[in-house]
Every structure is written in C-alpha cells, then in structure tokens.
Amino acid sequence: MKIQDIDKDILSSFRKGCVIPAVPLALDEKRKFDEKHQKALIRYYIDAGVGGLAVGVHSTQFEIREHGMFEQVLSTVSAEIDSWASGRKILKVAGVCGKTEQAVREAGFAVSAGYHACLLSLAALKESSVEDLLSHCRQVAAVMPVIGFYLQASVGGMVLPYEFWREFATIPNVLGIKMAPFNRYRTFDVVRAVCDANKENEITLYTGNDDNIVPDLLTEYAVSSGNEVKKVRIKGGLLGHWCVWTRKAVELLDEIHALLDSGKDIPHELLTRGIQITDTNAAFFDTANNFAGCIPGLHEVLRRQGLFKGTWCLNLQEVLSPGQYDEITRIYKAYPHLNDDAFVSEHLSEWLK
C-alpha cells in the first residue's frame, strides 16, 4: 500500500493537522477484552471529531501481542470505525513494533484489516546501528505508509540522532513523523532533518510531546537549510493525552488552527491553558513516578466518565501509583474547563448500546 492509495480526504485531513488519540485497551475485571466498552470508546472519539485513531500503540498496551490480542483488537476497532463513522473518513493508524520479521508481519495484517498507515516503534532494536534501523524502516515502508516515531526513553524509546532522521526522511512511503522524545532539543533534530532532506512538504509533523502540546502546535520553526530559511509547523497531535477529554482536544486544535490562519497575536490565555494541560498530563501520566502509572492513569479518567469499567491492565504490575488518584482529583478540581465530562454524559448511553 502506498500513500497515493489513501483516500484523498483522509490524506488532506492528516496534512492539515488533526487529533489522533492513541487508543487505550478496554478490559473487564478478568482482564479479558471488553468489546462493548472498546466500541463505546471508538464511538466517543468519532463523535468528538477526531481525524484519526492509532491502535496497537503504547496506550493500547504492547502486551496485546503476548496475549494473542493484536489481531482481535485491531480488527474490532477498524470495523467499528467503519460502522459508526457514518460517511466520515477517519485515518486508521496501526501500531507496529518488534524486530523486522514481526514488524513486517504486523504491517501486512494492518493493511488487510483496513489500516492506512503504521506508527513504527523501534524500541525492540535498541542495540542496532543507524543503518540497520533504516533498513528495518525501509522494509516496513515497502508494505504500507509509515509514520516515524521518536519515543521517549522513559517508556522504552531511545535517542535517535539527527543523522537517522535525515536519512529516514528520504525513505519512500513515509507519511509523517510523530515526535515524542519529551525533549525540545531532540524534537528540533527531527524538524531540521526533514528540512535538510527537502521533505518538509511531503512529511507531516505531529507532536507526541504530551508535556508540551500547545507550544508545539503554536510554534513556527524557521530552519536554515542550504541557502534558504524554511518555515515549518507541527500540524496536529498523535497523543496518549488526547485519548481522554478528547472533545476538548478537538476544540483546542481547531482554535489554534483558526488563530494561526488569522495571523493574530497568540493570546496569553492560550499559553496559560497550555501549561494547565501540561500539569494535567503530569497527573494522567504519573510523572512523579517516572511514568509508571501512565496507562492506568488514562484508564482512571475513562472510568470516572463511565467509558471504562476499571483501570485493569494486562501487566498486573501496571496500577495507579500511590497518590496518583488524588492527583487526578486535584486537576479535575483545578481545571474544570479542560474536561469534557458533560459531552460524555450526554452521549454515554448511546455509545454503550
């Protein structure tokens, strides 16, 4: 599958910049796949106005592969998107990981299940050379369009140098890059590499920096490349943070796009809201405990809204950290304007049918 095979409206939405939540996994109290609540979650995202969904990624729990759930989860979500979208076109992104044989196999399945692109994790190749990493990426990109993924080290990623991204950007069939190193220096490495490869008009940049969402989306990069200065923006977000309070995320991105199109000055309030979102993310992602509770933290928000029955994870060790429940309660009280509980409450019974 090639980029040109993607529906033109879906591709246009991705290029403009859209909200792409990293989809969590719904489990019941026996830690079995909860199809009813998984479908409710997908319906929520679609009705909230997302432009895409990423499944089989970190928020979906990489352990779905060990538990034989990878194909089931991806197939269920893909079918539910088709069923619920009612003519709306949603980009389907499949998380692909593992060494080359596994990654190519997962990409092949994703194509057969109706996915348009894969988010390619390199976490399993930490000991590989840059050239071996690039060879791996080329083999997956031969199967389907690839979104590159700079994953932060705290949750399994590694430092990927400018030289890697400079060559990665030249690989045919690269649709975009999700930058999530949680590090401004390394984020800039990617932007500069794409510009130096002359791919800034072909590779769309998305933030995965959940700690810096608003500044990432507001900033115009002016990169000296060759004999010119190239102006580049991060267009949208493919974020774990945006898998909760998603309606507000859609409204935020629409607001930012409208502001940038208008040419008006950035209001101070928007920057203040940005740091409030960062504080919120600290509670969800459990930064106080080096991200140990990041997945159950997201589940807890969905549980409070009624979209999930509990916070269970496939890994029995993944639970809310001490004090994390209270931190989530604190940010609920501190920033009521950031949640979309009223929107969820209005539609929950319909989504759970």
Secondary structure as UniProt FT lines:
FT   HELIX           3..5
FT   HELIX           8..16
FT   STRAND          19..22
FT   TURN            29..30
FT   HELIX           35..48
FT   STRAND          52..55
FT   HELIX           58..60
FT   HELIX           62..64
FT   TURN            65..68
FT   HELIX           70..84
FT   TURN            86..87
FT   STRAND          91..96
FT   HELIX           100..112
FT   TURN            113..114
FT   STRAND          117..120
FT   HELIX           123..125
FT   TURN            126..127
FT   HELIX           130..141
FT   TURN            142..143
FT   STRAND          146..151
FT   HELIX           153..155
FT   HELIX           162..168
FT   TURN            169..170
FT   TURN            172..173
FT   STRAND          174..180
FT   HELIX           184..196
FT   TURN            197..198
FT   TURN            200..202
FT   STRAND          204..207
FT   TURN            210..211
FT   HELIX           213..218
FT   STRAND          220..225
FT   TURN            226..227
FT   STRAND          228..233
FT   STRAND          236..239
FT   HELIX           241..243
FT   HELIX           246..262
FT   HELIX           268..285
FT   HELIX           287..289
FT   TURN            290..293
FT   HELIX           294..305
FT   TURN            316..317
FT   TURN            322..323
FT   HELIX           324..334
FT   HELIX           336..338
FT   HELIX           341..351
//
